[in-house]
Amino acid sequence: MSPINLLKTAAGLPAGWRSLVLGEVGPACVKVLRMDELPIAEERHGMTEALLVLDGRLELTVAGRPVTVNAGELQMVPAGAAHAVRPGSHGVLVLVEVEEGAP
């Protein structure tokens, strides 16, 4: 498999917050997406989620507290923790998550 240029891949996506699955590691999916300044409603997942900001900034609320994740930083969101994206998030994000219902 050839290396994937994550910034170019995200730039080619048709819309913000639409992720593209790049591959799987065990039961986890590795995804890339482009953030587009708009907020995303609060959600919870049954498994821990890893959020790696490659470019830009991710503005979150995790368990009721504001969190800013800058380029080059990784935020782990614990299983069951309520989290939402606040307005102003922009750039490229890599997600590592286990899809709901996966073994």
Accessible surface in RSA format (square Angstrom, percent):
REM  Atomic radii and reference values for relative SASA: ProtOr
REM  Chains: A
REM  Algorithm: Lee & Richards
REM  Probe-radius: 1.40
REM  Slices: 20
REM RES _ NUM      All-atoms   Total-Side   Main-Chain    Non-polar    All polar
REM                ABS   REL    ABS   REL    ABS   REL    ABS   REL    ABS   REL
RES MET A   1   202.89 105.1 110.85  73.4  92.04 219.1  89.21  75.8 113.68 150.6
RES SER A   2    85.47  72.2  72.14  96.3  13.34  30.7  34.79  74.1  50.69  71.0
RES PRO A   3   136.11  99.2 104.97  95.7  31.14 113.2 116.71  96.4  19.40 120.6
RES ILE A   4    67.43  38.4  42.29  31.5  25.14  60.6  46.10  33.2  21.33  57.9
RES ASN A   5    79.80  55.0  64.02  61.9  15.78  38.0  30.51  73.4  49.29  47.6
RES LEU A   6    50.69  28.2  46.51  33.3   4.18  10.5  46.51  32.7   4.18  11.2
RES LEU A   7    93.94  52.3  89.92  64.3   4.02  10.1  90.31  63.4   3.63   9.8
RES LYS A   8   154.34  75.3 142.78  87.6  11.56  27.5  90.24  81.2  64.10  68.3
RES THR A   9    35.38  25.2  24.13  24.5  11.25  26.8  20.14  27.1  15.24  23.0
RES ALA A  10     0.06   0.1   0.06   0.1   0.00   0.0   0.06   0.1   0.00   0.0
RES ALA A  11    74.90  68.9  48.85  75.4  26.05  59.2  52.23  73.6  22.67  60.0
RES GLY A  12    65.07  80.2   0.00   N/A  65.07  80.2  36.55 100.3  28.51  63.9
RES LEU A  13    22.07  12.3  14.78  10.6   7.29  18.3  15.13  10.6   6.94  18.7
RES PRO A  14   118.72  86.5  78.60  71.7  40.12 145.8  90.47  74.7  28.25 175.6
RES ALA A  15    35.75  32.9  31.44  48.5   4.32   9.8  35.75  50.3   0.00   0.0
RES GLY A  16    15.37  18.9   0.00   N/A  15.37  18.9   0.00   0.0  15.37  34.4
RES TRP A  17    50.52  20.3  27.95  13.5  22.57  53.0  27.95  14.9  22.57  36.6
RES ARG A  18   155.36  65.2 152.33  77.7   3.02   7.2  39.61  54.1 115.75  70.1
RES SER A  19    50.48  42.7  20.61  27.5  29.87  68.8   2.49   5.3  47.99  67.2
RES LEU A  20    76.26  42.5  74.97  53.6   1.28   3.2  76.26  53.6   0.00   0.0
RES VAL A  21    77.46  51.0  57.52  52.1  19.94  48.0  57.52  50.0  19.94  54.1
RES LEU A  22    31.03  17.3  14.30  10.2  16.73  42.0  17.28  12.1  13.75  37.0
RES GLY A  23    29.96  36.9   0.00   N/A  29.96  36.9  29.96  82.2   0.00   0.0
RES GLU A  24   130.41  74.9  97.32  73.6  33.08  78.8  22.70  43.9 107.71  87.9
RES VAL A  25   104.74  68.9  97.55  88.3   7.19  17.3 101.43  88.1   3.30   9.0
RES GLY A  26    63.15  77.9   0.00   N/A  63.15  77.9  38.03 104.4  25.11  56.2
RES PRO A  27    79.10  57.6  59.41  54.2  19.69  71.6  72.36  59.7   6.74  41.9
RES ALA A  28    15.64  14.4  15.64  24.1   0.00   0.0  15.64  22.0   0.00   0.0
RES CYS A  29    10.41   7.9  10.41  11.6   0.00   0.0   0.00   0.0  10.41  11.2
RES VAL A  30    34.60  22.8  34.60  31.3   0.00   0.0  34.60  30.1   0.00   0.0
RES LYS A  31    22.37  10.9  22.37  13.7   0.00   0.0   1.68   1.5  20.69  22.0
RES VAL A  32     0.00   0.0   0.00   0.0   0.00   0.0   0.00   0.0   0.00   0.0
RES LEU A  33     9.05   5.0   9.05   6.5   0.00   0.0   9.05   6.4   0.00   0.0
RES ARG A  34    66.42  27.9  66.42  33.9   0.00   0.0  32.92  45.0  33.50  20.3
RES MET A  35     6.31   3.3   0.00   0.0   6.31  15.0   0.00   0.0   6.31   8.4
RES ASP A  36    51.23  35.9  36.36  36.2  14.86  35.1  24.39  57.4  26.84  26.8
RES GLU A  37    91.93  52.8  87.90  66.5   4.03   9.6  43.95  85.0  47.98  39.2
RES LEU A  38   110.72  61.7 110.71  79.2   0.00   0.0 110.72  77.8   0.00   0.0
RES PRO A  39    73.97  53.9  59.81  54.5  14.15  51.5  60.02  49.6  13.95  86.7
RES ILE A  40    59.72  34.0  55.44  41.3   4.28  10.3  57.98  41.8   1.74   4.7
RES ALA A  41    85.28  78.4  63.30  97.7  21.99  50.0  75.30 106.0   9.98  26.4
RES GLU A  42   113.90  65.4  86.79  65.7  27.12  64.6  23.34  45.2  90.56  73.9
RES GLU A  43    76.06  43.7  67.52  51.1   8.54  20.3  25.54  49.4  50.52  41.2
RES ARG A  44   154.53  64.9 129.75  66.1  24.78  59.0  46.26  63.2 108.27  65.6
RES HIS A  45    41.36  22.6  36.62  25.5   4.74  12.1  33.67  34.7   7.70   9.0
RES GLY A  46    53.04  65.4   0.00   N/A  53.04  65.4  33.11  90.9  19.93  44.6
RES MET A  47    94.72  49.1  92.51  61.2   2.21   5.3  65.38  55.6  29.34  38.9
RES THR A  48    64.21  45.7  49.26  49.9  14.96  35.6  28.26  38.0  35.95  54.4
RES GLU A  49     6.78   3.9   6.63   5.0   0.15   0.4   1.73   3.3   5.05   4.1
RES ALA A  50    15.57  14.3  14.40  22.2   1.17   2.7  14.47  20.4   1.10   2.9
RES LEU A  51     6.86   3.8   6.86   4.9   0.00   0.0   6.86   4.8   0.00   0.0
RES LEU A  52    59.83  33.3  59.78  42.8   0.05   0.1  59.78  42.0   0.05   0.1
RES VAL A  53     0.00   0.0   0.00   0.0   0.00   0.0   0.00   0.0   0.00   0.0
RES LEU A  54    56.65  31.6  34.43  24.6  22.22  55.9  35.75  25.1  20.91  56.3
RES ASP A  55    70.41  49.3  70.12  69.8   0.29   0.7   3.21   7.5  67.20  67.0
RES GLY A  56    20.93  25.8   0.00   N/A  20.93  25.8  11.97  32.9   8.95  20.0
RES ARG A  57    85.20  35.8  85.20  43.4   0.00   0.0  13.22  18.1  71.98  43.6
RES LEU A  58     0.74   0.4   0.74   0.5   0.00   0.0   0.74   0.5   0.00   0.0
RES GLU A  59    19.70  11.3  19.70  14.9   0.00   0.0   7.73  15.0  11.97   9.8
RES LEU A  60     1.62   0.9   1.62   1.2   0.00   0.0   1.62   1.1   0.00   0.0
RES THR A  61    37.82  26.9  37.37  37.9   0.44   1.1  27.98  37.6   9.83  14.9
RES VAL A  62     8.91   5.9   8.85   8.0   0.05   0.1   8.85   7.7   0.05   0.1
RES ALA A  63    75.87  69.8  43.63  67.3  32.23  73.3  52.89  74.5  22.97  60.8
RES GLY A  64    69.10  85.2   0.00   N/A  69.10  85.2  33.95  93.2  35.15  78.7
RES ARG A  65   140.47  59.0 139.91  71.3   0.56   1.3  57.07  78.0  83.40  50.5
RES PRO A  66    95.29  69.5  81.12  74.0  14.17  51.5  81.44  67.2  13.86  86.1
RES VAL A  67    16.92  11.1  12.00  10.9   4.93  11.9  16.83  14.6   0.10   0.3
RES THR A  68    63.17  44.9  41.18  41.7  21.99  52.4  24.62  33.1  38.55  58.3
RES VAL A  69     4.30   2.8   3.82   3.5   0.48   1.2   4.30   3.7   0.00   0.0
RES ASN A  70    68.31  47.1  68.31  66.0   0.00   0.0  19.27  46.4  49.05  47.4
RES ALA A  71    53.57  49.3  33.01  50.9  20.56  46.8  33.38  47.0  20.19  53.5
RES GLY A  72    66.86  82.4   0.00   N/A  66.86  82.4  35.21  96.6  31.65  70.9
RES GLU A  73    79.06  45.4  75.51  57.1   3.55   8.4  31.66  61.2  47.40  38.7
RES LEU A  74   101.32  56.4  71.05  50.8  30.27  76.1  71.05  49.9  30.27  81.5
RES GLN A  75    33.46  18.7  32.25  23.6   1.21   2.9   1.43   3.0  32.04  24.3
RES MET A  76    97.20  50.3  88.49  58.6   8.71  20.7  85.20  72.4  12.01  15.9
RES VAL A  77     1.95   1.3   1.66   1.5   0.29   0.7   1.66   1.4   0.29   0.8
RES PRO A  78    76.55  55.8  72.17  65.8   4.38  15.9  74.29  61.3   2.26  14.1
RES ALA A  79    53.44  49.1  30.83  47.6  22.61  51.4  31.25  44.0  22.19  58.8
RES GLY A  80    35.01  43.2   0.00   N/A  35.01  43.2  28.12  77.2   6.90  15.4
RES ALA A  81    15.85  14.6   6.81  10.5   9.05  20.6  14.90  21.0   0.96   2.5
RES ALA A  82    12.02  11.0   9.78  15.1   2.23   5.1   9.82  13.8   2.19   5.8
RES HIS A  83     8.85   4.8   8.01   5.6   0.84   2.1   8.67   8.9   0.18   0.2
RES ALA A  84    20.82  19.1  18.75  28.9   2.07   4.7  20.50  28.9   0.31   0.8
RES VAL A  85    18.18  12.0  15.25  13.8   2.93   7.1  15.25  13.3   2.93   7.9
RES ARG A  86    66.39  27.9  64.95  33.1   1.44   3.4  34.97  47.8  31.42  19.0
RES PRO A  87    91.92  67.0  78.93  71.9  13.00  47.2  79.09  65.3  12.83  79.7
RES GLY A  88    19.14  23.6   0.00   N/A  19.14  23.6  17.25  47.3   1.89   4.2
RES SER A  89     0.00   0.0   0.00   0.0   0.00   0.0   0.00   0.0   0.00   0.0
RES HIS A  90    64.66  35.3  64.66  44.9   0.00   0.0  43.19  44.5  21.47  25.0
RES GLY A  91    13.37  16.5   0.00   N/A  13.37  16.5   9.20  25.2   4.17   9.3
RES VAL A  92    11.54   7.6  11.54  10.5   0.00   0.0  11.54  10.0   0.00   0.0
RES LEU A  93     5.02   2.8   5.02   3.6   0.00   0.0   5.02   3.5   0.00   0.0
RES VAL A  94    10.14   6.7   9.84   8.9   0.29   0.7   9.84   8.6   0.29   0.8
RES LEU A  95    19.37  10.8  19.37  13.9   0.00   0.0  19.37  13.6   0.00   0.0
RES VAL A  96    53.46  35.2  51.33  46.5   2.13   5.1  51.33  44.6   2.13   5.8
RES GLU A  97    26.50  15.2  24.86  18.8   1.64   3.9   8.74  16.9  17.76  14.5
RES VAL A  98    22.38  14.7  15.36  13.9   7.01  16.9  15.36  13.3   7.01  19.0
RES GLU A  99    71.16  40.9  67.82  51.3   3.33   7.9  35.14  68.0  36.01  29.4
RES GLU A 100   117.64  67.5  90.31  68.3  27.32  65.1  65.05 125.8  52.59  42.9
RES GLY A 101    85.48 105.4   0.00   N/A  85.48 105.4  42.75 117.3  42.72  95.7
RES ALA A 102    40.94  37.6  13.82  21.3  27.12  61.7  19.70  27.7  21.24  56.3
RES PRO A 103   151.20 110.2 102.12  93.1  49.09 178.4 142.52 117.7   8.68  54.0
END  Absolute sums over single chains surface
CHAIN  1 A     5790.8       4327.0       1463.8       3558.8       2232.0
END  Absolute sums over all chains
TOTAL          5790.8       4327.0       1463.8       3558.8       2232.0
